[in-house]
Every structure is written in C-alpha cells, then in structure tokens.
Amino acid sequence: MATDLIELKNLGKTSVQWLNAVGIRDKETLEQIGSVEAYRKIKTRGFKVSKVLLYALEGALLDAHWNQLDPDLKAKLIKEAESNGQRQPEN
C-alpha cells in the first residue's frame, strides 16, 4: 500500500514500517491519532524505540526537524507519553 508518511520530515523506512504495523498508513491518520498515541502504539507493539521517535513523529507533524523542537515541547511530549494514557490538561 502506498503511503505518504515516507515524505514527512524525520520519518524513514523503519519508522514508516512501525507506523504501518500499528495501523497508521497515512499522514491524515497520524494527525488524527497524534504523535504521543502513535508512539505508545509502536512501543506497546514491542518495537524497541527511544524518545527520539516521539520527537520525530511530532516533528513530522510540524514539518520540523526533531532536534529543533523546543525543549519544553519535548518535555511535555515525554510527560504525556509516560502518563497512563491520560492526556495532560492544557495550562
């Protein structure tokens, strides 16, 4: 199945394969699910991932290199990803 995910910044063959394995096959689905939930799905599936994947997914949605994400945003993403599936309230 063709995918537009490989065209997104930060995503390569392996990360796209992981996304496909958890049912995320296009940018629209990734946008709907969000980077944190996509990361959780991949991690739950048993793939060995680091927090860089989380940053890469968010960067792909923002069209920004993962290393250029604001440190506060990175911290927020990690906090959300490590929570028990509960979205953190916006302040």
PyMOL Python script that loads the backbone (N, CA, C, O; Angstrom):
from pymol import cmd

cmd.read_pdbstr("""\
ATOM      1  N   MET A   1       0.845  -1.188   0.000  1.00  0.00           N
ATOM      2  CA  MET A   1       0.000   0.000   0.000  1.00  0.00           C
ATOM      3  C   MET A   1       0.887   1.247   0.000  1.00  0.00           C
ATOM      4  O   MET A   1       1.843   1.343   0.770  1.00  0.00           O
ATOM      5  N   ALA A   2       0.562   2.177  -0.857  1.00  0.00           N
ATOM      6  CA  ALA A   2       1.331   3.422  -0.943  1.00  0.00           C
ATOM      7  C   ALA A   2       1.091   4.256   0.309  1.00  0.00           C
ATOM      8  O   ALA A   2      -0.003   4.250   0.873  1.00  0.00           O
ATOM      9  N   THR A   3       2.115   4.963   0.728  1.00  0.00           N
ATOM     10  CA  THR A   3       1.999   5.799   1.922  1.00  0.00           C
ATOM     11  C   THR A   3       2.678   7.138   1.689  1.00  0.00           C
ATOM     12  O   THR A   3       3.712   7.220   1.027  1.00  0.00           O
ATOM     13  N   ASP A   4       2.089   8.172   2.235  1.00  0.00           N
ATOM     14  CA  ASP A   4       2.725   9.484   2.144  1.00  0.00           C
ATOM     15  C   ASP A   4       3.611   9.745   3.364  1.00  0.00           C
ATOM     16  O   ASP A   4       4.260  10.787   3.445  1.00  0.00           O
ATOM     17  N   LEU A   5       3.640   8.824   4.295  1.00  0.00           N
ATOM     18  CA  LEU A   5       4.427   9.010   5.517  1.00  0.00           C
ATOM     19  C   LEU A   5       5.912   9.159   5.226  1.00  0.00           C
ATOM     20  O   LEU A   5       6.602   9.934   5.889  1.00  0.00           O
ATOM     21  N   ILE A   6       6.406   8.424   4.244  1.00  0.00           N
ATOM     22  CA  ILE A   6       7.836   8.468   3.937  1.00  0.00           C
ATOM     23  C   ILE A   6       8.256   9.855   3.450  1.00  0.00           C
ATOM     24  O   ILE A   6       9.439  10.192   3.484  1.00  0.00           O
ATOM     25  N   GLU A   7       7.303  10.651   3.004  1.00  0.00           N
ATOM     26  CA  GLU A   7       7.597  12.006   2.539  1.00  0.00           C
ATOM     27  C   GLU A   7       7.757  12.995   3.691  1.00  0.00           C
ATOM     28  O   GLU A   7       8.273  14.096   3.495  1.00  0.00           O
ATOM     29  N   LEU A   8       7.319  12.615   4.886  1.00  0.00           N
ATOM     30  CA  LEU A   8       7.364  13.527   6.031  1.00  0.00           C
ATOM     31  C   LEU A   8       8.775  13.637   6.583  1.00  0.00           C
ATOM     32  O   LEU A   8       9.546  12.678   6.559  1.00  0.00           O
ATOM     33  N   LYS A   9       9.094  14.810   7.077  1.00  0.00           N
ATOM     34  CA  LYS A   9      10.383  15.067   7.707  1.00  0.00           C
ATOM     35  C   LYS A   9      10.559  14.113   8.894  1.00  0.00           C
ATOM     36  O   LYS A   9       9.602  13.839   9.617  1.00  0.00           O
ATOM     37  N   ASN A  10      11.749  13.621   9.087  1.00  0.00           N
ATOM     38  CA  ASN A  10      12.164  12.776  10.210  1.00  0.00           C
ATOM     39  C   ASN A  10      11.802  11.299  10.065  1.00  0.00           C
ATOM     40  O   ASN A  10      12.331  10.474  10.809  1.00  0.00           O
ATOM     41  N   LEU A  11      10.919  10.941   9.135  1.00  0.00           N
ATOM     42  CA  LEU A  11      10.475   9.555   9.044  1.00  0.00           C
ATOM     43  C   LEU A  11      11.223   8.824   7.938  1.00  0.00           C
ATOM     44  O   LEU A  11      11.293   9.285   6.798  1.00  0.00           O
ATOM     45  N   GLY A  12      11.775   7.684   8.300  1.00  0.00           N
ATOM     46  CA  GLY A  12      12.471   6.834   7.341  1.00  0.00           C
ATOM     47  C   GLY A  12      11.741   5.516   7.177  1.00  0.00           C
ATOM     48  O   GLY A  12      10.630   5.332   7.675  1.00  0.00           O
ATOM     49  N   LYS A  13      12.375   4.623   6.482  1.00  0.00           N
ATOM     50  CA  LYS A  13      11.760   3.334   6.153  1.00  0.00           C
ATOM     51  C   LYS A  13      11.315   2.571   7.401  1.00  0.00           C
ATOM     52  O   LYS A  13      10.195   2.062   7.450  1.00  0.00           O
ATOM     53  N   THR A  14      12.174   2.489   8.394  1.00  0.00           N
ATOM     54  CA  THR A  14      11.844   1.721   9.597  1.00  0.00           C
ATOM     55  C   THR A  14      10.696   2.342  10.374  1.00  0.00           C
ATOM     56  O   THR A  14       9.771   1.637  10.776  1.00  0.00           O
ATOM     57  N   SER A  15      10.742   3.641  10.590  1.00  0.00           N
ATOM     58  CA  SER A  15       9.663   4.276  11.352  1.00  0.00           C
ATOM     59  C   SER A  15       8.334   4.177  10.599  1.00  0.00           C
ATOM     60  O   SER A  15       7.286   4.013  11.225  1.00  0.00           O
ATOM     61  N   VAL A  16       8.359   4.272   9.279  1.00  0.00           N
ATOM     62  CA  VAL A  16       7.130   4.113   8.496  1.00  0.00           C
ATOM     63  C   VAL A  16       6.619   2.673   8.611  1.00  0.00           C
ATOM     64  O   VAL A  16       5.412   2.453   8.708  1.00  0.00           O
ATOM     65  N   GLN A  17       7.514   1.708   8.600  1.00  0.00           N
ATOM     66  CA  GLN A  17       7.102   0.303   8.779  1.00  0.00           C
ATOM     67  C   GLN A  17       6.457   0.107  10.148  1.00  0.00           C
ATOM     68  O   GLN A  17       5.449  -0.590  10.265  1.00  0.00           O
ATOM     69  N   TRP A  18       7.030   0.715  11.180  1.00  0.00           N
ATOM     70  CA  TRP A  18       6.435   0.617  12.521  1.00  0.00           C
ATOM     71  C   TRP A  18       5.040   1.233  12.536  1.00  0.00           C
ATOM     72  O   TRP A  18       4.104   0.656  13.089  1.00  0.00           O
ATOM     73  N   LEU A  19       4.907   2.407  11.925  1.00  0.00           N
ATOM     74  CA  LEU A  19       3.600   3.058  11.872  1.00  0.00           C
ATOM     75  C   LEU A  19       2.594   2.178  11.133  1.00  0.00           C
ATOM     76  O   LEU A  19       1.463   2.009  11.590  1.00  0.00           O
ATOM     77  N   ASN A  20       3.000   1.623  10.002  1.00  0.00           N
ATOM     78  CA  ASN A  20       2.109   0.736   9.255  1.00  0.00           C
ATOM     79  C   ASN A  20       1.708  -0.473  10.086  1.00  0.00           C
ATOM     80  O   ASN A  20       0.566  -0.928  10.017  1.00  0.00           O
ATOM     81  N   ALA A  21       2.643  -0.994  10.869  1.00  0.00           N
ATOM     82  CA  ALA A  21       2.372  -2.182  11.686  1.00  0.00           C
ATOM     83  C   ALA A  21       1.302  -1.929  12.747  1.00  0.00           C
ATOM     84  O   ALA A  21       0.633  -2.860  13.194  1.00  0.00           O
ATOM     85  N   VAL A  22       1.143  -0.673  13.146  1.00  0.00           N
ATOM     86  CA  VAL A  22       0.118  -0.345  14.153  1.00  0.00           C
ATOM     87  C   VAL A  22      -1.102   0.316  13.525  1.00  0.00           C
ATOM     88  O   VAL A  22      -1.933   0.899  14.222  1.00  0.00           O
ATOM     89  N   GLY A  23      -1.203   0.221  12.198  1.00  0.00           N
ATOM     90  CA  GLY A  23      -2.391   0.696  11.507  1.00  0.00           C
ATOM     91  C   GLY A  23      -2.379   2.145  11.060  1.00  0.00           C
ATOM     92  O   GLY A  23      -3.406   2.669  10.630  1.00  0.00           O
ATOM     93  N   ILE A  24      -1.236   2.796  11.155  1.00  0.00           N
ATOM     94  CA  ILE A  24      -1.123   4.193  10.717  1.00  0.00           C
ATOM     95  C   ILE A  24      -0.432   4.175   9.360  1.00  0.00           C
ATOM     96  O   ILE A  24       0.771   3.930   9.259  1.00  0.00           O
ATOM     97  N   ARG A  25      -1.220   4.441   8.316  1.00  0.00           N
ATOM     98  CA  ARG A  25      -0.700   4.283   6.961  1.00  0.00           C
ATOM     99  C   ARG A  25      -0.638   5.570   6.157  1.00  0.00           C
ATOM    100  O   ARG A  25      -0.196   5.567   5.008  1.00  0.00           O
ATOM    101  N   ASP A  26      -1.082   6.678   6.759  1.00  0.00           N
ATOM    102  CA  ASP A  26      -1.016   7.947   6.033  1.00  0.00           C
ATOM    103  C   ASP A  26      -0.937   9.105   7.020  1.00  0.00           C
ATOM    104  O   ASP A  26      -1.173   8.946   8.217  1.00  0.00           O
ATOM    105  N   LYS A  27      -0.597  10.277   6.479  1.00  0.00           N
ATOM    106  CA  LYS A  27      -0.415  11.461   7.313  1.00  0.00           C
ATOM    107  C   LYS A  27      -1.711  11.833   8.030  1.00  0.00           C
ATOM    108  O   LYS A  27      -1.686  12.235   9.193  1.00  0.00           O
ATOM    109  N   GLU A  28      -2.823  11.700   7.350  1.00  0.00           N
ATOM    110  CA  GLU A  28      -4.107  12.054   7.952  1.00  0.00           C
ATOM    111  C   GLU A  28      -4.366  11.233   9.225  1.00  0.00           C
ATOM    112  O   GLU A  28      -4.804  11.775  10.240  1.00  0.00           O
ATOM    113  N   THR A  29      -4.099   9.954   9.162  1.00  0.00           N
ATOM    114  CA  THR A  29      -4.298   9.096  10.340  1.00  0.00           C
ATOM    115  C   THR A  29      -3.334   9.482  11.450  1.00  0.00           C
ATOM    116  O   THR A  29      -3.715   9.514  12.620  1.00  0.00           O
ATOM    117  N   LEU A  30      -2.087   9.777  11.092  1.00  0.00           N
ATOM    118  CA  LEU A  30      -1.107  10.201  12.095  1.00  0.00           C
ATOM    119  C   LEU A  30      -1.559  11.495  12.751  1.00  0.00           C
ATOM    120  O   LEU A  30      -1.431  11.653  13.965  1.00  0.00           O
ATOM    121  N   GLU A  31      -2.083  12.417  11.965  1.00  0.00           N
ATOM    122  CA  GLU A  31      -2.578  13.677  12.522  1.00  0.00           C
ATOM    123  C   GLU A  31      -3.751  13.434  13.473  1.00  0.00           C
ATOM    124  O   GLU A  31      -3.832  14.061  14.529  1.00  0.00           O
ATOM    125  N   GLN A  32      -4.647  12.538  13.109  1.00  0.00           N
ATOM    126  CA  GLN A  32      -5.809  12.248  13.947  1.00  0.00           C
ATOM    127  C   GLN A  32      -5.399  11.589  15.265  1.00  0.00           C
ATOM    128  O   GLN A  32      -5.922  11.922  16.329  1.00  0.00           O
ATOM    129  N   ILE A  33      -4.465  10.658  15.178  1.00  0.00           N
ATOM    130  CA  ILE A  33      -4.027   9.921  16.371  1.00  0.00           C
ATOM    131  C   ILE A  33      -3.086  10.765  17.220  1.00  0.00           C
ATOM    132  O   ILE A  33      -3.157  10.743  18.448  1.00  0.00           O
ATOM    133  N   GLY A  34      -2.217  11.498  16.565  1.00  0.00           N
ATOM    134  CA  GLY A  34      -1.238  12.321  17.265  1.00  0.00           C
ATOM    135  C   GLY A  34       0.053  11.571  17.536  1.00  0.00           C
ATOM    136  O   GLY A  34       0.087  10.341  17.543  1.00  0.00           O
ATOM    137  N   SER A  35       1.092  12.318  17.754  1.00  0.00           N
ATOM    138  CA  SER A  35       2.421  11.732  17.922  1.00  0.00           C
ATOM    139  C   SER A  35       2.525  10.873  19.176  1.00  0.00           C
ATOM    140  O   SER A  35       3.151   9.814  19.152  1.00  0.00           O
ATOM    141  N   VAL A  36       1.916  11.321  20.271  1.00  0.00           N
ATOM    142  CA  VAL A  36       2.034  10.579  21.535  1.00  0.00           C
ATOM    143  C   VAL A  36       1.347   9.223  21.432  1.00  0.00           C
ATOM    144  O   VAL A  36       1.924   8.206  21.817  1.00  0.00           O
ATOM    145  N   GLU A  37       0.138   9.198  20.923  1.00  0.00           N
ATOM    146  CA  GLU A  37      -0.588   7.934  20.818  1.00  0.00           C
ATOM    147  C   GLU A  37       0.073   7.007  19.803  1.00  0.00           C
ATOM    148  O   GLU A  37       0.125   5.796  20.016  1.00  0.00           O
ATOM    149  N   ALA A  38       0.577   7.559  18.705  1.00  0.00           N
ATOM    150  CA  ALA A  38       1.296   6.741  17.721  1.00  0.00           C
ATOM    151  C   ALA A  38       2.531   6.113  18.372  1.00  0.00           C
ATOM    152  O   ALA A  38       2.805   4.928  18.183  1.00  0.00           O
ATOM    153  N   TYR A  39       3.263   6.904  19.128  1.00  0.00           N
ATOM    154  CA  TYR A  39       4.449   6.409  19.847  1.00  0.00           C
ATOM    155  C   TYR A  39       4.071   5.295  20.811  1.00  0.00           C
ATOM    156  O   TYR A  39       4.740   4.263  20.867  1.00  0.00           O
ATOM    157  N   ARG A  40       2.994   5.502  21.571  1.00  0.00           N
ATOM    158  CA  ARG A  40       2.535   4.476  22.513  1.00  0.00           C
ATOM    159  C   ARG A  40       2.177   3.178  21.800  1.00  0.00           C
ATOM    160  O   ARG A  40       2.534   2.094  22.261  1.00  0.00           O
ATOM    161  N   LYS A  41       1.475   3.285  20.680  1.00  0.00           N
ATOM    162  CA  LYS A  41       1.076   2.102  19.917  1.00  0.00           C
ATOM    163  C   LYS A  41       2.299   1.325  19.441  1.00  0.00           C
ATOM    164  O   LYS A  41       2.341   0.098  19.535  1.00  0.00           O
ATOM    165  N   ILE A  42       3.287   2.044  18.931  1.00  0.00           N
ATOM    166  CA  ILE A  42       4.505   1.395  18.442  1.00  0.00           C
ATOM    167  C   ILE A  42       5.234   0.720  19.594  1.00  0.00           C
ATOM    168  O   ILE A  42       5.666  -0.426  19.474  1.00  0.00           O
ATOM    169  N   LYS A  43       5.368   1.423  20.697  1.00  0.00           N
ATOM    170  CA  LYS A  43       6.074   0.879  21.865  1.00  0.00           C
ATOM    171  C   LYS A  43       5.337  -0.338  22.423  1.00  0.00           C
ATOM    172  O   LYS A  43       5.962  -1.340  22.773  1.00  0.00           O
ATOM    173  N   THR A  44       4.013  -0.250  22.503  1.00  0.00           N
ATOM    174  CA  THR A  44       3.207  -1.359  23.013  1.00  0.00           C
ATOM    175  C   THR A  44       3.326  -2.585  22.114  1.00  0.00           C
ATOM    176  O   THR A  44       3.261  -3.720  22.587  1.00  0.00           O
ATOM    177  N   ARG A  45       3.497  -2.354  20.846  1.00  0.00           N
ATOM    178  CA  ARG A  45       3.642  -3.455  19.880  1.00  0.00           C
ATOM    179  C   ARG A  45       4.935  -4.222  20.097  1.00  0.00           C
ATOM    180  O   ARG A  45       5.106  -5.319  19.565  1.00  0.00           O
ATOM    181  N   GLY A  46       5.847  -3.652  20.876  1.00  0.00           N
ATOM    182  CA  GLY A  46       7.073  -4.366  21.231  1.00  0.00           C
ATOM    183  C   GLY A  46       8.319  -3.912  20.496  1.00  0.00           C
ATOM    184  O   GLY A  46       9.394  -4.484  20.677  1.00  0.00           O
ATOM    185  N   PHE A  47       8.183  -2.897  19.674  1.00  0.00           N
ATOM    186  CA  PHE A  47       9.362  -2.384  18.978  1.00  0.00           C
ATOM    187  C   PHE A  47      10.233  -1.611  19.966  1.00  0.00           C
ATOM    188  O   PHE A  47       9.730  -0.874  20.815  1.00  0.00           O
ATOM    189  N   LYS A  48      11.539  -1.790  19.842  1.00  0.00           N
ATOM    190  CA  LYS A  48      12.485  -1.070  20.704  1.00  0.00           C
ATOM    191  C   LYS A  48      12.637   0.347  20.163  1.00  0.00           C
ATOM    192  O   LYS A  48      13.247   0.558  19.115  1.00  0.00           O
ATOM    193  N   VAL A  49      12.084   1.306  20.879  1.00  0.00           N
ATOM    194  CA  VAL A  49      12.125   2.694  20.434  1.00  0.00           C
ATOM    195  C   VAL A  49      12.673   3.587  21.536  1.00  0.00           C
ATOM    196  O   VAL A  49      12.645   3.237  22.716  1.00  0.00           O
ATOM    197  N   SER A  50      13.165   4.733  21.130  1.00  0.00           N
ATOM    198  CA  SER A  50      13.628   5.725  22.103  1.00  0.00           C
ATOM    199  C   SER A  50      12.719   6.941  22.001  1.00  0.00           C
ATOM    200  O   SER A  50      11.850   7.020  21.133  1.00  0.00           O
ATOM    201  N   LYS A  51      12.937   7.875  22.895  1.00  0.00           N
ATOM    202  CA  LYS A  51      12.122   9.086  22.864  1.00  0.00           C
ATOM    203  C   LYS A  51      12.377   9.915  21.607  1.00  0.00           C
ATOM    204  O   LYS A  51      11.574  10.784  21.269  1.00  0.00           O
ATOM    205  N   VAL A  52      13.473   9.658  20.919  1.00  0.00           N
ATOM    206  CA  VAL A  52      13.730  10.364  19.662  1.00  0.00           C
ATOM    207  C   VAL A  52      12.623  10.057  18.651  1.00  0.00           C
ATOM    208  O   VAL A  52      12.265  10.922  17.852  1.00  0.00           O
ATOM    209  N   LEU A  53      12.078   8.841  18.675  1.00  0.00           N
ATOM    210  CA  LEU A  53      10.963   8.525  17.779  1.00  0.00           C
ATOM    211  C   LEU A  53       9.773   9.429  18.083  1.00  0.00           C
ATOM    212  O   LEU A  53       9.109   9.913  17.166  1.00  0.00           O
ATOM    213  N   LEU A  54       9.507   9.652  19.344  1.00  0.00           N
ATOM    214  CA  LEU A  54       8.408  10.537  19.734  1.00  0.00           C
ATOM    215  C   LEU A  54       8.638  11.945  19.177  1.00  0.00           C
ATOM    216  O   LEU A  54       7.729  12.558  18.617  1.00  0.00           O
ATOM    217  N   TYR A  55       9.846  12.439  19.337  1.00  0.00           N
ATOM    218  CA  TYR A  55      10.184  13.763  18.811  1.00  0.00           C
ATOM    219  C   TYR A  55      10.076  13.780  17.281  1.00  0.00           C
ATOM    220  O   TYR A  55       9.594  14.748  16.694  1.00  0.00           O
ATOM    221  N   ALA A  56      10.530  12.697  16.649  1.00  0.00           N
ATOM    222  CA  ALA A  56      10.479  12.613  15.188  1.00  0.00           C
ATOM    223  C   ALA A  56       9.039  12.636  14.684  1.00  0.00           C
ATOM    224  O   ALA A  56       8.737  13.288  13.684  1.00  0.00           O
ATOM    225  N   LEU A  57       8.152  11.925  15.378  1.00  0.00           N
ATOM    226  CA  LEU A  57       6.744  11.915  14.983  1.00  0.00           C
ATOM    227  C   LEU A  57       6.127  13.304  15.117  1.00  0.00           C
ATOM    228  O   LEU A  57       5.403  13.759  14.232  1.00  0.00           O
ATOM    229  N   GLU A  58       6.417  13.969  16.223  1.00  0.00           N
ATOM    230  CA  GLU A  58       5.890  15.322  16.420  1.00  0.00           C
ATOM    231  C   GLU A  58       6.477  16.267  15.375  1.00  0.00           C
ATOM    232  O   GLU A  58       5.760  17.084  14.798  1.00  0.00           O
ATOM    233  N   GLY A  59       7.767  16.153  15.136  1.00  0.00           N
ATOM    234  CA  GLY A  59       8.406  16.985  14.124  1.00  0.00           C
ATOM    235  C   GLY A  59       7.824  16.737  12.737  1.00  0.00           C
ATOM    236  O   GLY A  59       7.678  17.670  11.947  1.00  0.00           O
ATOM    237  N   ALA A  60       7.495  15.494  12.443  1.00  0.00           N
ATOM    238  CA  ALA A  60       6.884  15.173  11.148  1.00  0.00           C
ATOM    239  C   ALA A  60       5.559  15.908  10.993  1.00  0.00           C
ATOM    240  O   ALA A  60       5.245  16.414   9.916  1.00  0.00           O
ATOM    241  N   LEU A  61       4.790  15.963  12.065  1.00  0.00           N
ATOM    242  CA  LEU A  61       3.503  16.664  12.018  1.00  0.00           C
ATOM    243  C   LEU A  61       3.677  18.180  11.912  1.00  0.00           C
ATOM    244  O   LEU A  61       2.839  18.869  11.331  1.00  0.00           O
ATOM    245  N   LEU A  62       4.759  18.684  12.471  1.00  0.00           N
ATOM    246  CA  LEU A  62       5.020  20.132  12.454  1.00  0.00           C
ATOM    247  C   LEU A  62       5.908  20.561  11.287  1.00  0.00           C
ATOM    248  O   LEU A  62       6.162  21.752  11.104  1.00  0.00           O
ATOM    249  N   ASP A  63       6.381  19.593  10.496  1.00  0.00           N
ATOM    250  CA  ASP A  63       7.316  19.848   9.410  1.00  0.00           C
ATOM    251  C   ASP A  63       8.581  20.530   9.934  1.00  0.00           C
ATOM    252  O   ASP A  63       9.050  21.526   9.383  1.00  0.00           O
ATOM    253  N   ALA A  64       9.115  19.963  11.013  1.00  0.00           N
ATOM    254  CA  ALA A  64      10.333  20.492  11.639  1.00  0.00           C
ATOM    255  C   ALA A  64      11.255  19.330  11.995  1.00  0.00           C
ATOM    256  O   ALA A  64      10.787  18.245  12.341  1.00  0.00           O
ATOM    257  N   HIS A  65      12.545  19.553  11.913  1.00  0.00           N
ATOM    258  CA  HIS A  65      13.494  18.528  12.338  1.00  0.00           C
ATOM    259  C   HIS A  65      13.295  18.289  13.830  1.00  0.00           C
ATOM    260  O   HIS A  65      13.114  19.234  14.599  1.00  0.00           O
ATOM    261  N   TRP A  66      13.329  17.034  14.232  1.00  0.00           N
ATOM    262  CA  TRP A  66      13.051  16.702  15.637  1.00  0.00           C
ATOM    263  C   TRP A  66      13.994  17.397  16.605  1.00  0.00           C
ATOM    264  O   TRP A  66      13.600  17.719  17.726  1.00  0.00           O
ATOM    265  N   ASN A  67      15.221  17.631  16.196  1.00  0.00           N
ATOM    266  CA  ASN A  67      16.202  18.247  17.089  1.00  0.00           C
ATOM    267  C   ASN A  67      15.949  19.744  17.273  1.00  0.00           C
ATOM    268  O   ASN A  67      16.536  20.369  18.157  1.00  0.00           O
ATOM    269  N   GLN A  68      15.078  20.318  16.443  1.00  0.00           N
ATOM    270  CA  GLN A  68      14.767  21.746  16.554  1.00  0.00           C
ATOM    271  C   GLN A  68      13.522  22.005  17.397  1.00  0.00           C
ATOM    272  O   GLN A  68      13.137  23.158  17.591  1.00  0.00           O
ATOM    273  N   LEU A  69      12.890  20.947  17.899  1.00  0.00           N
ATOM    274  CA  LEU A  69      11.712  21.146  18.743  1.00  0.00           C
ATOM    275  C   LEU A  69      12.119  21.816  20.046  1.00  0.00           C
ATOM    276  O   LEU A  69      13.193  21.551  20.585  1.00  0.00           O
ATOM    277  N   ASP A  70      11.266  22.672  20.534  1.00  0.00           N
ATOM    278  CA  ASP A  70      11.509  23.375  21.786  1.00  0.00           C
ATOM    279  C   ASP A  70      11.661  22.373  22.932  1.00  0.00           C
ATOM    280  O   ASP A  70      10.890  21.416  23.005  1.00  0.00           O
ATOM    281  N   PRO A  71      12.618  22.564  23.814  1.00  0.00           N
ATOM    282  CA  PRO A  71      12.800  21.655  24.947  1.00  0.00           C
ATOM    283  C   PRO A  71      11.544  21.504  25.816  1.00  0.00           C
ATOM    284  O   PRO A  71      11.287  20.426  26.352  1.00  0.00           O
ATOM    285  N   ASP A  72      10.768  22.575  25.955  1.00  0.00           N
ATOM    286  CA  ASP A  72       9.526  22.480  26.727  1.00  0.00           C
ATOM    287  C   ASP A  72       8.519  21.556  26.042  1.00  0.00           C
ATOM    288  O   ASP A  72       7.816  20.796  26.707  1.00  0.00           O
ATOM    289  N   LEU A  73       8.451  21.626  24.713  1.00  0.00           N
ATOM    290  CA  LEU A  73       7.567  20.737  23.971  1.00  0.00           C
ATOM    291  C   LEU A  73       8.025  19.294  24.123  1.00  0.00           C
ATOM    292  O   LEU A  73       7.202  18.397  24.305  1.00  0.00           O
ATOM    293  N   LYS A  74       9.332  19.063  24.048  1.00  0.00           N
ATOM    294  CA  LYS A  74       9.862  17.706  24.220  1.00  0.00           C
ATOM    295  C   LYS A  74       9.496  17.165  25.595  1.00  0.00           C
ATOM    296  O   LYS A  74       9.080  16.014  25.720  1.00  0.00           O
ATOM    297  N   ALA A  75       9.648  17.983  26.616  1.00  0.00           N
ATOM    298  CA  ALA A  75       9.312  17.562  27.979  1.00  0.00           C
ATOM    299  C   ALA A  75       7.825  17.242  28.099  1.00  0.00           C
ATOM    300  O   ALA A  75       7.449  16.267  28.749  1.00  0.00           O
ATOM    301  N   LYS A  76       6.985  18.056  27.478  1.00  0.00           N
ATOM    302  CA  LYS A  76       5.540  17.828  27.507  1.00  0.00           C
ATOM    303  C   LYS A  76       5.184  16.511  26.813  1.00  0.00           C
ATOM    304  O   LYS A  76       4.354  15.747  27.306  1.00  0.00           O
ATOM    305  N   LEU A  77       5.813  16.257  25.678  1.00  0.00           N
ATOM    306  CA  LEU A  77       5.560  15.014  24.951  1.00  0.00           C
ATOM    307  C   LEU A  77       5.940  13.804  25.788  1.00  0.00           C
ATOM    308  O   LEU A  77       5.189  12.831  25.855  1.00  0.00           O
ATOM    309  N   ILE A  78       7.104  13.861  26.426  1.00  0.00           N
ATOM    310  CA  ILE A  78       7.548  12.744  27.270  1.00  0.00           C
ATOM    311  C   ILE A  78       6.585  12.540  28.431  1.00  0.00           C
ATOM    312  O   ILE A  78       6.222  11.408  28.751  1.00  0.00           O
ATOM    313  N   LYS A  79       6.178  13.619  29.052  1.00  0.00           N
ATOM    314  CA  LYS A  79       5.240  13.519  30.182  1.00  0.00           C
ATOM    315  C   LYS A  79       3.937  12.852  29.740  1.00  0.00           C
ATOM    316  O   LYS A  79       3.413  11.979  30.433  1.00  0.00           O
ATOM    317  N   GLU A  80       3.422  13.267  28.591  1.00  0.00           N
ATOM    318  CA  GLU A  80       2.196  12.664  28.059  1.00  0.00           C
ATOM    319  C   GLU A  80       2.398  11.191  27.735  1.00  0.00           C
ATOM    320  O   GLU A  80       1.559  10.352  28.062  1.00  0.00           O
ATOM    321  N   ALA A  81       3.509  10.889  27.096  1.00  0.00           N
ATOM    322  CA  ALA A  81       3.776   9.513  26.680  1.00  0.00           C
ATOM    323  C   ALA A  81       3.936   8.582  27.873  1.00  0.00           C
ATOM    324  O   ALA A  81       3.597   7.401  27.792  1.00  0.00           O
ATOM    325  N   GLU A  82       4.447   9.105  28.974  1.00  0.00           N
ATOM    326  CA  GLU A  82       4.678   8.278  30.153  1.00  0.00           C
ATOM    327  C   GLU A  82       3.484   8.236  31.096  1.00  0.00           C
ATOM    328  O   GLU A  82       3.481   7.484  32.071  1.00  0.00           O
ATOM    329  N   SER A  83       2.469   9.046  30.804  1.00  0.00           N
ATOM    330  CA  SER A  83       1.262   9.016  31.643  1.00  0.00           C
ATOM    331  C   SER A  83       0.483   7.746  31.332  1.00  0.00           C
ATOM    332  O   SER A  83       0.817   7.030  30.388  1.00  0.00           O
ATOM    333  N   ASN A  84      -0.528   7.466  32.101  1.00  0.00           N
ATOM    334  CA  ASN A  84      -1.315   6.252  31.925  1.00  0.00           C
ATOM    335  C   ASN A  84      -2.391   6.411  30.862  1.00  0.00           C
ATOM    336  O   ASN A  84      -3.542   6.033  31.075  1.00  0.00           O
ATOM    337  N   GLY A  85      -2.021   6.963  29.735  1.00  0.00           N
ATOM    338  CA  GLY A  85      -2.983   7.135  28.658  1.00  0.00           C
ATOM    339  C   GLY A  85      -3.884   8.342  28.840  1.00  0.00           C
ATOM    340  O   GLY A  85      -4.799   8.567  28.048  1.00  0.00           O
ATOM    341  N   GLN A  86      -3.629   9.111  29.872  1.00  0.00           N
ATOM    342  CA  GLN A  86      -4.429  10.298  30.137  1.00  0.00           C
ATOM    343  C   GLN A  86      -3.743  11.502  29.519  1.00  0.00           C
ATOM    344  O   GLN A  86      -2.554  11.725  29.747  1.00  0.00           O
ATOM    345  N   ARG A  87      -4.470  12.268  28.749  1.00  0.00           N
ATOM    346  CA  ARG A  87      -3.913  13.483  28.187  1.00  0.00           C
ATOM    347  C   ARG A  87      -3.728  14.490  29.309  1.00  0.00           C
ATOM    348  O   ARG A  87      -4.578  14.620  30.190  1.00  0.00           O
ATOM    349  N   GLN A  88      -2.626  15.190  29.270  1.00  0.00           N
ATOM    350  CA  GLN A  88      -2.337  16.202  30.275  1.00  0.00           C
ATOM    351  C   GLN A  88      -3.173  17.450  29.981  1.00  0.00           C
ATOM    352  O   GLN A  88      -3.292  17.842  28.820  1.00  0.00           O
ATOM    353  N   PRO A  89      -3.746  18.072  30.988  1.00  0.00           N
ATOM    354  CA  PRO A  89      -4.536  19.276  30.743  1.00  0.00           C
ATOM    355  C   PRO A  89      -3.658  20.414  30.237  1.00  0.00           C
ATOM    356  O   PRO A  89      -2.498  20.547  30.625  1.00  0.00           O
ATOM    357  N   GLU A  90      -4.234  21.224  29.369  1.00  0.00           N
ATOM    358  CA  GLU A  90      -3.520  22.412  28.875  1.00  0.00           C
ATOM    359  C   GLU A  90      -3.557  23.482  29.952  1.00  0.00           C
ATOM    360  O   GLU A  90      -4.575  23.653  30.622  1.00  0.00           O
ATOM    361  N   ASN A  91      -2.471  24.194  30.123  1.00  0.00           N
ATOM    362  CA  ASN A  91      -2.428  25.276  31.109  1.00  0.00           C
ATOM    363  C   ASN A  91      -2.622  26.605  30.441  1.00  0.00           C
ATOM    364  O   ASN A  91      -2.617  27.639  31.109  1.00  0.00           O
TER     365      ASN A  91
END
""", "prot")
cmd.dss("prot")
cmd.show_as("cartoon", "prot")
cmd.util.cbc("prot")
cmd.orient("prot")
